[in-house]
Amino acid sequence: AIGAALSGRPVIYVLRFSSFVWLQAGALANYAAAANMLWGYNIPLFVRILAMDGGGPTHTGSMASILAHRPGLTIAAPCKPHEYREVWDWFTGCRQPTIVCEHRSTYEWSDNFSKPTVSFEEPKATVIGISNARISARDAALRENWNYLHLIWLTDLERNRYWNFALESAKRTKRVVIADCAYEPCSIAEHIAYRIMCETGATVRVVGME
């Protein structure tokens, strides 16, 4: 798949289990990402990584964070069709290697998330949801009258339409919780937490699978 993309052919590659990313990470990082980052090649590679719950010690959760350590790969976590369309349109326009983190539980969601942000007059915290953790994150925020938003783009954070809302809310509340379906150590969520702390001075807690 990567060889075909290197030759300029658009490729959609599906990893049926997120844990398989450990086997493919070398090729993705050292060929697809390097060709894009170092030499500026167009690499039309679209990788779907499917995460799940209840997959036992091997297949449970999202493992895509290891790919975020390599520049040259764009990572997103769309949950609804209109979000997926946004990612797909970006990919077809730029023809750069794109990693899409999907979670099987989101395929049956009836909630269209017509309100991607929730804002209260006097919130005591800001809650950010990633992937399938967004429903429990939003429910908790609504219960406590906290501000809420979810992120689609996990790298190039400024591409998120509501990134500025996240920063402004963090400055206001000074407390942020990020919920994700991945393990916390060295994760994308911890990188996002670091960015928010540096830019706003807020205290940020990451909640994941640990």
Buried (B, 14 or more C-beta within 10 A) or exposed (E): BBEEBBEEEBBBBEBEBBBBBEEBBEEBBEBBBBBBBEEEBBBBBBBBBBBBEEBEEEBBBBBBBBBBEBEBBBBBBBBBEEBBEBBBEBBEEEBBBBBBBBBBBBEEBEEEBEEBBBBBEEBEBBBBBBBBBBBBBBEBBEEEEBBBBBBBBBBEBEBBBBBEBBBBBBBBBBBBBBBBBBBBEEBBBBBBBEBBBEEBEBBBEBBBBE
